[in-house]
């Protein structure tokens, strides 16, 4: 019968709860101290950068923006549409938008 060497994880698991708690608090305290030592308030230039960065978050606005809709499409038609969109390097949403524009443009 071979004896398996205990891993560090096994050693930690076998410790009493009070010792685990002590180790956890020590690590947590060190992490907080390190984090606080590096942090500081943003200066004016950095605040400006942060505002510009936040303004650019999310999808770019096209026209007056976009609206998410739920749309039911027959399975085979959707497969054909996806294949077409892939061949032409466009998204499914762009293909649907083009189709709507084509139909409404000819009907108007």
Phi and psi in degrees as GROMACS dihedral restraints (atoms count N, CA, C in turn):
[ dihedral_restraints ]
;  ai    aj    ak    al  type     phi  dphi    fc
    3     4     5     6     1   -93.4    20    10
    4     5     6     7     1   143.8    20    10
    6     7     8     9     1   -92.8    20    10
    7     8     9    10     1   129.0    20    10
    9    10    11    12     1   -88.8    20    10
   10    11    12    13     1   136.6    20    10
   12    13    14    15     1   -74.0    20    10
   13    14    15    16     1   135.2    20    10
   15    16    17    18     1   -71.6    20    10
   16    17    18    19     1   132.1    20    10
   18    19    20    21     1   -78.9    20    10
   19    20    21    22     1   167.4    20    10
   21    22    23    24     1   -61.1    20    10
   22    23    24    25     1   -35.3    20    10
   24    25    26    27     1   -65.7    20    10
   25    26    27    28     1   -45.6    20    10
   27    28    29    30     1   -61.1    20    10
   28    29    30    31     1   -40.2    20    10
   30    31    32    33     1   -62.5    20    10
   31    32    33    34     1   -44.1    20    10
   33    34    35    36     1   -63.9    20    10
   34    35    36    37     1   -43.5    20    10
   36    37    38    39     1   -61.3    20    10
   37    38    39    40     1   -34.1    20    10
   39    40    41    42     1   -78.7    20    10
   40    41    42    43     1    -7.9    20    10
   42    43    44    45     1   -70.8    20    10
   43    44    45    46     1   153.9    20    10
   45    46    47    48     1   -65.8    20    10
   46    47    48    49     1   153.9    20    10
   48    49    50    51     1   -56.8    20    10
   49    50    51    52     1   -37.4    20    10
   51    52    53    54     1   -63.5    20    10
   52    53    54    55     1   -36.9    20    10
   54    55    56    57     1   -72.1    20    10
   55    56    57    58     1   -39.4    20    10
   57    58    59    60     1   -60.3    20    10
   58    59    60    61     1   -43.5    20    10
   60    61    62    63     1   -62.2    20    10
   61    62    63    64     1   -42.2    20    10
   63    64    65    66     1   -61.2    20    10
   64    65    66    67     1   -44.9    20    10
   66    67    68    69     1   -64.7    20    10
   67    68    69    70     1   -43.6    20    10
   69    70    71    72     1   -59.7    20    10
   70    71    72    73     1   -48.3    20    10
   72    73    74    75     1   -62.7    20    10
   73    74    75    76     1   -37.2    20    10
   75    76    77    78     1   -63.8    20    10
   76    77    78    79     1   -47.2    20    10
   78    79    80    81     1   -65.4    20    10
   79    80    81    82     1   -44.5    20    10
   81    82    83    84     1   -61.9    20    10
   82    83    84    85     1   -41.8    20    10
   84    85    86    87     1   -63.7    20    10
   85    86    87    88     1   -41.3    20    10
   87    88    89    90     1   -65.0    20    10
   88    89    90    91     1   -41.0    20    10
   90    91    92    93     1   -64.4    20    10
   91    92    93    94     1   -44.7    20    10
   93    94    95    96     1   -63.9    20    10
   94    95    96    97     1   -42.3    20    10
   96    97    98    99     1   -61.7    20    10
   97    98    99   100     1   -44.2    20    10
   99   100   101   102     1   -63.5    20    10
  100   101   102   103     1   -42.2    20    10
  102   103   104   105     1   -64.9    20    10
  103   104   105   106     1   -45.0    20    10
  105   106   107   108     1   -66.7    20    10
  106   107   108   109     1   -34.2    20    10
  108   109   110   111     1   -66.0    20    10
  109   110   111   112     1   -30.9    20    10
  111   112   113   114     1   -89.4    20    10
  112   113   114   115     1   -21.2    20    10
  114   115   116   117     1   -83.8    20    10
  115   116   117   118     1   154.1    20    10
  117   118   119   120     1  -162.4    20    10
  118   119   120   121     1   161.6    20    10
  120   121   122   123     1   -65.9    20    10
  121   122   123   124     1   150.7    20    10
  123   124   125   126     1   -71.8    20    10
  124   125   126   127     1   143.4    20    10
  126   127   128   129     1   -85.4    20    10
  127   128   129   130     1   178.3    20    10
  129   130   131   132     1   -59.6    20    10
  130   131   132   133     1   -43.4    20    10
  132   133   134   135     1   -63.2    20    10
  133   134   135   136     1   -43.9    20    10
  135   136   137   138     1   -67.5    20    10
  136   137   138   139     1   -37.4    20    10
  138   139   140   141     1   -62.2    20    10
  139   140   141   142     1   -40.0    20    10
  141   142   143   144     1   -63.5    20    10
  142   143   144   145     1   -43.1    20    10
  144   145   146   147     1   -61.6    20    10
  145   146   147   148     1   -42.6    20    10
  147   148   149   150     1   -63.5    20    10
  148   149   150   151     1   -42.7    20    10
  150   151   152   153     1   -61.8    20    10
  151   152   153   154     1   -43.4    20    10
  153   154   155   156     1   -65.0    20    10
  154   155   156   157     1   -40.1    20    10
  156   157   158   159     1   -63.9    20    10
  157   158   159   160     1   -46.9    20    10
  159   160   161   162     1   -62.7    20    10
  160   161   162   163     1   -35.3    20    10
  162   163   164   165     1   -66.1    20    10
  163   164   165   166     1   -27.5    20    10
  165   166   167   168     1   -89.5    20    10
  166   167   168   169     1    -4.0    20    10
  168   169   170   171     1   -68.5    20    10
  169   170   171   172     1   147.8    20    10
  171   172   173   174     1    92.7    20    10
  172   173   174   175     1  -176.2    20    10
  174   175   176   177     1   -73.4    20    10
  175   176   177   178     1   147.2    20    10
  177   178   179   180     1   -66.6    20    10
  178   179   180   181     1   143.7    20    10
  180   181   182   183     1   -81.4    20    10
  181   182   183   184     1   128.0    20    10
  183   184   185   186     1  -113.4    20    10
  184   185   186   187     1   125.4    20    10
  186   187   188   189     1    63.1    20    10
  187   188   189   190     1  -124.3    20    10
  189   190   191   192     1   -97.2    20    10
  190   191   192   193     1    15.0    20    10
  192   193   194   195     1   103.9    20    10
  193   194   195   196     1   179.3    20    10
  195   196   197   198     1  -122.8    20    10
  196   197   198   199     1   157.7    20    10
  198   199   200   201     1  -127.9    20    10
  199   200   201   202     1   130.1    20    10
  201   202   203   204     1   -80.5    20    10
  202   203   204   205     1   132.1    20    10
  204   205   206   207     1  -128.8    20    10
  205   206   207   208     1   161.4    20    10
  207   208   209   210     1  -105.4    20    10
  208   209   210   211     1   129.7    20    10
  210   211   212   213     1  -136.4    20    10
  211   212   213   214     1   131.0    20    10
  213   214   215   216     1  -100.2    20    10
  214   215   216   217     1   126.6    20    10
  216   217   218   219     1  -131.9    20    10
  217   218   219   220     1   140.7    20    10
  219   220   221   222     1   -58.5    20    10
  220   221   222   223     1   139.5    20    10
  222   223   224   225     1   -54.9    20    10
  223   224   225   226     1   -49.2    20    10
  225   226   227   228     1   -65.1    20    10
  226   227   228   229     1   -39.0    20    10
  228   229   230   231     1   -63.2    20    10
  229   230   231   232     1   -40.1    20    10
  231   232   233   234     1   -65.5    20    10
  232   233   234   235     1   -39.8    20    10
  234   235   236   237     1   -62.1    20    10
  235   236   237   238     1   -44.2    20    10
  237   238   239   240     1   -63.5    20    10
  238   239   240   241     1   -42.2    20    10
  240   241   242   243     1   -63.6    20    10
  241   242   243   244     1   -44.2    20    10
  243   244   245   246     1   -62.7    20    10
  244   245   246   247     1   -41.6    20    10
  246   247   248   249     1   -63.9    20    10
  247   248   249   250     1   -42.8    20    10
  249   250   251   252     1   -61.5    20    10
  250   251   252   253     1   -47.2    20    10
  252   253   254   255     1   -61.6    20    10
  253   254   255   256     1   -40.9    20    10
  255   256   257   258     1   -64.7    20    10
  256   257   258   259     1   -45.1    20    10
  258   259   260   261     1   -60.1    20    10
  259   260   261   262     1   -34.8    20    10
  261   262   263   264     1   -96.8    20    10
  262   263   264   265     1     3.7    20    10
  264   265   266   267     1    66.3    20    10
  265   266   267   268     1    36.2    20    10
  267   268   269   270     1  -125.7    20    10
  268   269   270   271     1   164.5    20    10
  270   271   272   273     1   -82.6    20    10
  271   272   273   274     1   163.1    20    10
  273   274   275   276     1   -60.1    20    10
  274   275   276   277     1   -42.7    20    10
  276   277   278   279     1   -61.6    20    10
  277   278   279   280     1   -41.5    20    10
  279   280   281   282     1   -64.6    20    10
  280   281   282   283     1   -40.8    20    10
  282   283   284   285     1   -61.4    20    10
  283   284   285   286     1   -45.1    20    10
  285   286   287   288     1   -62.5    20    10
  286   287   288   289     1   -43.2    20    10
  288   289   290   291     1   -61.6    20    10
  289   290   291   292     1   -43.7    20    10
  291   292   293   294     1   -61.6    20    10
  292   293   294   295     1   -42.6    20    10
  294   295   296   297     1   -61.9    20    10
  295   296   297   298     1   -43.7    20    10
  297   298   299   300     1   -62.9    20    10
  298   299   300   301     1   -43.4    20    10
  300   301   302   303     1   -63.3    20    10
  301   302   303   304     1   -39.6    20    10
  303   304   305   306     1   -65.2    20    10
  304   305   306   307     1   -45.1    20    10
  306   307   308   309     1   -67.4    20    10
  307   308   309   310     1   -46.8    20    10
  309   310   311   312     1   -69.6    20    10
  310   311   312   313     1   -32.1    20    10
  312   313   314   315     1   -67.6    20    10
  313   314   315   316     1   -37.8    20    10
  315   316   317   318     1   -80.2    20    10
  316   317   318   319     1   -24.4    20    10
  318   319   320   321     1   -85.1    20    10
  319   320   321   322     1   -18.9    20    10
